[in-house]
Amino acid sequence: MIHRNLIRHLLPGLVLPGLIYLVVSRAAPVLIALAAASAVPVLDAAARLLARKRPSPVGALFIAMTGVSVSLALWLRSPLFILVKGAVVTALIGLAFAGSAAIRRPLTRTLAVMMSSDHHEARRRLAERWRHPTALRVFRTLSLGWAVLLLLSAAQQGVLAFTVSPGMMMALEPPVQLTATALGVAASLLYVRHSQRLAPELQMLPVRAG
C-alpha cells in the first residue's frame, strides 16, 4: 500500500515534465518549452483544488521556486535557471531528510503514516505504534539512506544542467530519476522487510497470510 502510494505520488512529477517539454518544444522556443515543463507543480495544485483538497505547503513552496526560476530564465534569457532548479529542490529535500533523522523525527515515518491510509484514526494508530524505539531506528536509517540518494541525484542533475543541452537533459532526466527512485524504493522495502522479521510486532509492512 505505502510503496504503491509513493509511486503514484512521484510518477507524475518524474514523467510529466519530459513529456510536456517534448510536446511544446515542437512548436515553441526552448525557454517556453522549459517553462511549460516546469508548470507541473501548478497543475498538481489545480488538481488538488478541483478535488477540494487543501493546498499542500510543500506544493506552494515548489510553485514559488518555479515562479522565481522561470522569471529569471525569461528575464535573463538563460535556460540554466530552470534546469538547475531541479538540482536545488532535490538537494533541499535530501537535506530535509538528513535533518529529520538528526533530530529524531524522520520524514520517512511521517510520509509512511500519511500514505498508509485515508482515515485519520488508522493513521493515528500507526503513528503511535511507530514511535517505538525500534521503529524509530528503522525510519531514521531510511531517512539517512534517502538523504544520500537525493543528494547524489542533485549532484547528477547539476552536472547534466551544465554539460548537456536542455533537450538532452529533458530526455535523460526522467529515466535516470525513475531508475534511482525505483532502486531507492526497492532497497527501502528490503531493509524494512528484514527489520520486520526481527521485530514483527511493529507491522511496518503487510504480512501475507499462510
LUMKE-227222 format. One record per residue (C-alpha): residue number from 0; residue in one letter; z, x, y. Coordinates in steps of 0.05 Angstrom, whole numbers. Example, Ala and Ser with C-alpha at 12.3 -4.5 7.8 and 13.67 -1.06 7.14 Angstrom:
// LUMKE-227222
+-----+----+--------+--------+--------+
:   i : aa :      Z :      X :      Y :
+-----+----+--------+--------+--------+
:   0 :  A :    156 :    246 :    -90 :
:   1 :  S :    143 :    273 :    -21 :
+-----+----+--------+--------+--------+
***
This chain:
// LUMKE-227222
+-----+----+--------+--------+--------+
:   i : aa :      Z :      X :      Y :
+-----+----+--------+--------+--------+
:   0 :  M :      0 :      0 :      0 :
:   1 :  I :     22 :     53 :     51 :
:   2 :  H :    -36 :    101 :     38 :
:   3 :  R :    -86 :     43 :     39 :
:   4 :  N :    -59 :     20 :    107 :
:   5 :  L :    -62 :     92 :    132 :
:   6 :  I :   -135 :     98 :    113 :
:   7 :  R :   -151 :     30 :    142 :
:   8 :  H :   -120 :     51 :    209 :
:   9 :  L :   -150 :    121 :    211 :
:  10 :  L :   -220 :    109 :    184 :
:  11 :  P :   -250 :     73 :    245 :
:  12 :  G :   -225 :    127 :    292 :
:  13 :  L :   -256 :    182 :    249 :
:  14 :  V :   -323 :    149 :    235 :
:  15 :  L :   -340 :    104 :    295 :
:  16 :  P :   -347 :    159 :    349 :
:  17 :  G :   -401 :    195 :    310 :
:  18 :  L :   -438 :    130 :    295 :
:  19 :  I :   -434 :    107 :    368 :
:  20 :  Y :   -459 :    175 :    392 :
:  21 :  L :   -517 :    174 :    343 :
:  22 :  V :   -540 :    105 :    366 :
:  23 :  V :   -530 :    115 :    441 :
:  24 :  S :   -559 :    185 :    444 :
:  25 :  R :   -627 :    158 :    422 :
:  26 :  A :   -635 :    123 :    489 :
:  27 :  A :   -585 :    157 :    537 :
:  28 :  P :   -566 :    227 :    561 :
:  29 :  V :   -515 :    268 :    523 :
:  30 :  L :   -459 :    255 :    572 :
:  31 :  I :   -468 :    180 :    569 :
:  32 :  A :   -471 :    182 :    493 :
:  33 :  L :   -407 :    223 :    490 :
:  34 :  A :   -373 :    176 :    539 :
:  35 :  A :   -392 :    116 :    496 :
:  36 :  A :   -367 :    151 :    433 :
:  37 :  S :   -301 :    164 :    469 :
:  38 :  A :   -291 :     89 :    480 :
:  39 :  V :   -263 :     76 :    411 :
:  40 :  P :   -191 :     71 :    436 :
:  41 :  V :   -214 :     18 :    487 :
:  42 :  L :   -248 :    -21 :    431 :
:  43 :  D :   -184 :    -17 :    390 :
:  44 :  A :   -143 :    -43 :    448 :
:  45 :  A :   -192 :   -100 :    459 :
:  46 :  A :   -189 :   -118 :    385 :
:  47 :  R :   -113 :   -120 :    388 :
:  48 :  L :   -114 :   -166 :    449 :
:  49 :  L :   -164 :   -213 :    415 :
:  50 :  A :   -118 :   -214 :    354 :
:  51 :  R :    -59 :   -229 :    401 :
:  52 :  K :    -23 :   -166 :    382 :
:  53 :  R :     19 :   -126 :    430 :
:  54 :  P :    -16 :    -66 :    461 :
:  55 :  S :      4 :      0 :    429 :
:  56 :  P :     38 :     51 :    475 :
:  57 :  V :      2 :    106 :    437 :
:  58 :  G :    -64 :     69 :    446 :
:  59 :  A :    -51 :     64 :    520 :
:  60 :  L :    -39 :    139 :    523 :
:  61 :  F :   -105 :    152 :    487 :
:  62 :  I :   -141 :    106 :    535 :
:  63 :  A :   -112 :    143 :    594 :
:  64 :  M :   -132 :    211 :    566 :
:  65 :  T :   -202 :    184 :    551 :
:  66 :  G :   -208 :    159 :    622 :
:  67 :  V :   -188 :    227 :    650 :
:  68 :  S :   -234 :    267 :    604 :
:  69 :  V :   -295 :    222 :    615 :
:  70 :  S :   -284 :    220 :    690 :
:  71 :  L :   -280 :    297 :    694 :
:  72 :  A :   -341 :    304 :    648 :
:  73 :  L :   -384 :    257 :    691 :
:  74 :  W :   -359 :    286 :    756 :
:  75 :  L :   -369 :    359 :    737 :
:  76 :  R :   -430 :    345 :    692 :
:  77 :  S :   -398 :    381 :    633 :
:  78 :  P :   -390 :    352 :    563 :
:  79 :  L :   -335 :    402 :    547 :
:  80 :  F :   -282 :    357 :    579 :
:  81 :  I :   -299 :    303 :    528 :
:  82 :  L :   -309 :    350 :    469 :
:  83 :  V :   -242 :    386 :    477 :
:  84 :  K :   -203 :    321 :    486 :
:  85 :  G :   -202 :    311 :    410 :
:  86 :  A :   -172 :    380 :    401 :
:  87 :  V :   -119 :    367 :    454 :
:  88 :  V :   -100 :    299 :    425 :
:  89 :  T :    -97 :    327 :    354 :
:  90 :  A :    -53 :    385 :    377 :
:  91 :  L :     -6 :    338 :    414 :
:  92 :  I :      2 :    294 :    352 :
:  93 :  G :     15 :    356 :    310 :
:  94 :  L :     69 :    379 :    358 :
:  95 :  A :     99 :    309 :    357 :
:  96 :  F :    104 :    312 :    280 :
:  97 :  A :    136 :    380 :    283 :
:  98 :  G :    185 :    359 :    337 :
:  99 :  S :    204 :    296 :    299 :
: 100 :  A :    221 :    338 :    238 :
: 101 :  A :    262 :    386 :    281 :
: 102 :  I :    306 :    330 :    309 :
: 103 :  R :    313 :    297 :    240 :
: 104 :  R :    274 :    235 :    260 :
: 105 :  P :    209 :    247 :    222 :
: 106 :  L :    148 :    209 :    245 :
: 107 :  T :    124 :    203 :    174 :
: 108 :  R :    184 :    158 :    158 :
: 109 :  T :    171 :    115 :    220 :
: 110 :  L :     97 :    108 :    201 :
: 111 :  A :    113 :     93 :    128 :
: 112 :  V :    161 :     37 :    148 :
: 113 :  M :    111 :      8 :    197 :
: 114 :  M :     54 :      8 :    146 :
: 115 :  S :     95 :    -15 :     86 :
: 116 :  S :     98 :    -89 :    103 :
: 117 :  D :     81 :   -141 :    156 :
: 118 :  H :    150 :   -172 :    150 :
: 119 :  H :    207 :   -148 :    194 :
: 120 :  E :    261 :   -158 :    142 :
: 121 :  A :    224 :   -117 :     90 :
: 122 :  R :    214 :    -61 :    140 :
: 123 :  R :    288 :    -63 :    159 :
: 124 :  R :    309 :    -56 :     86 :
: 125 :  L :    263 :      3 :     76 :
: 126 :  A :    288 :     36 :    139 :
: 127 :  E :    359 :     30 :    113 :
: 128 :  R :    341 :     58 :     44 :
: 129 :  W :    301 :    116 :     73 :
: 130 :  R :    360 :    140 :    115 :
: 131 :  H :    386 :    171 :     51 :
: 132 :  P :    391 :    248 :     58 :
: 133 :  T :    341 :    259 :      1 :
: 134 :  A :    290 :    212 :     32 :
: 135 :  L :    301 :    246 :    100 :
: 136 :  R :    287 :    314 :     69 :
: 137 :  V :    223 :    288 :     38 :
: 138 :  F :    199 :    256 :    103 :
: 139 :  R :    216 :    319 :    143 :
: 140 :  T :    176 :    361 :     95 :
: 141 :  L :    118 :    313 :    101 :
: 142 :  S :    122 :    315 :    177 :
: 143 :  L :    121 :    391 :    177 :
: 144 :  G :     61 :    391 :    130 :
: 145 :  W :     22 :    342 :    173 :
: 146 :  A :     41 :    383 :    235 :
: 147 :  V :     10 :    445 :    204 :
: 148 :  L :    -52 :    407 :    182 :
: 149 :  L :    -62 :    375 :    251 :
: 150 :  L :    -52 :    440 :    289 :
: 151 :  L :   -103 :    474 :    244 :
: 152 :  S :   -150 :    415 :    255 :
: 153 :  A :   -140 :    421 :    331 :
: 154 :  A :   -159 :    495 :    328 :
: 155 :  Q :   -221 :    479 :    287 :
: 156 :  Q :   -241 :    424 :    337 :
: 157 :  G :   -231 :    471 :    395 :
: 158 :  V :   -275 :    525 :    363 :
: 159 :  L :   -330 :    474 :    350 :
: 160 :  A :   -327 :    447 :    421 :
: 161 :  F :   -341 :    517 :    450 :
: 162 :  T :   -390 :    543 :    398 :
: 163 :  V :   -438 :    487 :    378 :
: 164 :  S :   -479 :    434 :    414 :
: 165 :  P :   -449 :    365 :    427 :
: 166 :  G :   -497 :    334 :    377 :
: 167 :  M :   -479 :    384 :    323 :
: 168 :  M :   -405 :    374 :    336 :
: 169 :  M :   -411 :    298 :    331 :
: 170 :  A :   -448 :    307 :    266 :
: 171 :  L :   -398 :    357 :    236 :
: 172 :  E :   -333 :    329 :    261 :
: 173 :  P :   -328 :    263 :    222 :
: 174 :  P :   -338 :    293 :    152 :
: 175 :  V :   -293 :    352 :    168 :
: 176 :  Q :   -237 :    307 :    193 :
: 177 :  L :   -246 :    258 :    136 :
: 178 :  T :   -241 :    314 :     86 :
: 179 :  A :   -179 :    343 :    119 :
: 180 :  T :   -146 :    275 :    124 :
: 181 :  A :   -162 :    258 :     51 :
: 182 :  L :   -133 :    324 :     28 :
: 183 :  G :    -71 :    312 :     70 :
: 184 :  V :    -61 :    242 :     42 :
: 185 :  A :    -72 :    267 :    -30 :
: 186 :  A :    -23 :    325 :    -21 :
: 187 :  S :     28 :    277 :     10 :
: 188 :  L :     22 :    228 :    -48 :
: 189 :  L :     30 :    283 :    -99 :
: 190 :  Y :     92 :    310 :    -64 :
: 191 :  V :    123 :    241 :    -57 :
: 192 :  R :    110 :    224 :   -130 :
: 193 :  H :    143 :    289 :   -151 :
: 194 :  S :    203 :    275 :   -106 :
: 195 :  Q :    208 :    204 :   -132 :
: 196 :  R :    211 :    228 :   -204 :
: 197 :  L :    272 :    268 :   -184 :
: 198 :  A :    304 :    210 :   -145 :
: 199 :  P :    272 :    145 :   -169 :
: 200 :  E :    324 :    102 :   -133 :
: 201 :  L :    290 :    117 :    -67 :
: 202 :  Q :    228 :     76 :    -87 :
: 203 :  M :    183 :    113 :    -38 :
: 204 :  L :    121 :     92 :    -77 :
: 205 :  P :    110 :     31 :   -122 :
: 206 :  V :    121 :     45 :   -196 :
: 207 :  R :     74 :     16 :   -247 :
: 208 :  A :    106 :    -28 :   -299 :
: 209 :  G :    106 :     -3 :   -371 :
+-----+----+--------+--------+--------+
***
